[in-house]
Amino acid sequence: MSWKNFLFSFRGRVGRAGFFLYGALAVPLYLLLAVLLWIYALSIPGAYENGGTPLPTGPLGIAGAFLFFLLLGVATLAGAAITVKRLHDRNKAWWWIAVFLIAPDLLFGWAQYLTDSETASTTTLVAVQFAALALTIWGFVELALLRGTPGANRFGPDPLSTA
């Protein structure tokens, strides 16, 4: 499989090794982008204290922002493609990405809203947080720990049997 297909194709299957290879490439990139954003934010004294959000000005700042968002978008698109192919390896359709990645985030956000608004009982808050945590753990086990379906499945040949 070529790098282009590995990173940006939503077809086929990827085993656990490919999934962790993407993580080994993406995590340092995301950390670098976070550090660069932090450095940029600290380089503008007083901009955040007055409630403003400083936007880059000048050609260098605009080029830097463009490069930042381009790298962020490419890494996120590649992550979505790798995750979908990993789901395919587990013989699951692409929409399971919503169950394993989007639903827990929405539930954690709802729990934060309930905490901030103080309108929910402790039982409701714990139930929402437990559901979010359970989906997160389930997704981690499915994507990172369990072997794909042996042999060919409806999404293609077994990545462990093809060299």
FENKA-V359089 format. One line per field, one symbol per residue. ss: DSSP state (H for helix, E for strand, L for the rest). phi: phi as a letter, one per 40 degrees, with the letter a starting at -180 (. if undefined). psi: psi as a letter, one per 40 degrees, with the letter a starting at -180 (. if undefined). Layout:
ss: ???
phi: ???
psi: ???
This chain:
ss: LLHHHHHHLLLLLLLHHHHHHHHHHHHHHHHHHHHHHHHHHHLLLLLLLLLLLLLLLHHHHHHHHHHHHHHHHHHHHHHHHHHHHHHHHLLLLLLHHHHHHHHHHHHHHHHHHHHHHLLLLHHHHHHHHHHHHHHHHHHHHHHHHLLLLLLLELLELLLLLLL
phi: .ccccccbccbgbbcccccccddcccdccccccccccccccccbcgccccgcbcccbgcccccccccdccccccccccccccccccccccgbccccccccbcdccccccccccccccfcbcccccccccccccccccdcccccbbcccccgcbcbhccccccb
psi: hidddddeheiaihaddddddddddddddddddddddddddeeghedddeeihhiiiidddddddddddddddddddddddddddddddefiideeddddddddddddddddddddefeiiddddddddddddddddddddddddiiihiaiaeeaihddeh.
